[in-house]
Amino acid sequence: MEEEKKQTLENLRKAVFEYDKELAQASAKKAVEQGLDPLEALDVMTVAIREIGDAFGRGELWLPDLVGASDAMQAAVPILEDEIKKRGETRKPLGIVVAGTVFGDIHNIGKTMVTTLLTSAGFQVYDLGVNVHAKGFIDAIKKYNPDLLAMSALMTTTCTEQEKVIKELEKEGLREKVKVMVGGAAVTEEFAKSIGADGYDPTAPGAVELALKLLGK
């Protein structure tokens, strides 16, 4: 039985490295059936994706590698997190992040890179997806009470939505409760400062460093 459990953990790791969503999902279900500690199973995948993120940061792997690994991990995470809740266990994150691509913009890859690397660094990330209205961000902040809000905009025409969200945060009395980081191809350091964001970084690995810095980690 112990050998079977070891094999299941190895399969979870393998699924991330081989970008295999089906194997990740099946192995997560098997881990639950075998009574494996879901926190341990999650840690195995987190370590694997962190290795991929580090290799990406060094230029040894490419964007499709990071996206494929992220997809595999996301296939398993809900199953393991559900088991964590059932057991009444808790996973203490470095911080809580709400992330999304702003309204009018359907670009997903940059945001996915950032959320994947934040997750692998130990953050709890709630990814709202793309084309997110200001109200969607506000509602998520009220629901999840995050430490950080990460907004992406790849087009110059949608950058202004980031400013709109920050203004809505101020209007709702939430601005002081959450740090705001912005990014995307059309965003610059100057623009980030001009809209009152707390930070900006042009790269996904840099966004993780920025998140840690903003939270004093």
C-alpha positions, 0 to 999 in steps of 0.5 A: 500500500505504501508503494502505491501511495508513493506511486500516486505522489510520483504520478502527480509530480509527473503530471505537472512535468508532462503537462498531463491534465488527465493524469493529474485529475486521476492521480488526485482522485486516487490520492483521496481514495488511498487516504493520502494527506491532501496537503502532501499531495498538493505540496508535491505538485507545488514543488514541481510547478515551482521548478518549472517556473524557475526554469522559465525564469532562467529561459530554459523553458517557454510559455507553453511549458508554463501554461501546460504545467498550470493546466495540469495542476489546476485539474488536480487542485480542486479535488485536493482542496475539497478533501482538505476542507472535508478533513478540516485541515488548513493550508496557510498561504503566504497571502491571498490574491484576487486576479483577473484580466480587466473588462474589454480584454480577453487575453489570458496567457500573461495572467495565467503565468502570473497566477501559476507562479503565485500559486507555486510560491505559496499564495492562495489565488482566486483567478476571476478569468478575463473580461472582468467588470469593476463590480466583479473585482469589487465583489471578489474582494468583499468575498475573499478579503485578499491581501493583493489584487492583481489586474492584467490589461494587454491593450491600451484601450483597456488599461483605463479599466485598471484605473476604474477598478482602483477608483471603485475600491476607493469609493467602496472604502476598500482601497486601504485593505488591499494592495494593487499590482498591475501588469500587461503589455500595454502597462508601464511603470509611469501608468501604474503610478499615475492610476495609484497602483501599488506596484507594476512588473513587466514579467511573470517571475517579477510579479511574484517578487513584487507580490512578496515585497508588497506584503513584506515577505 
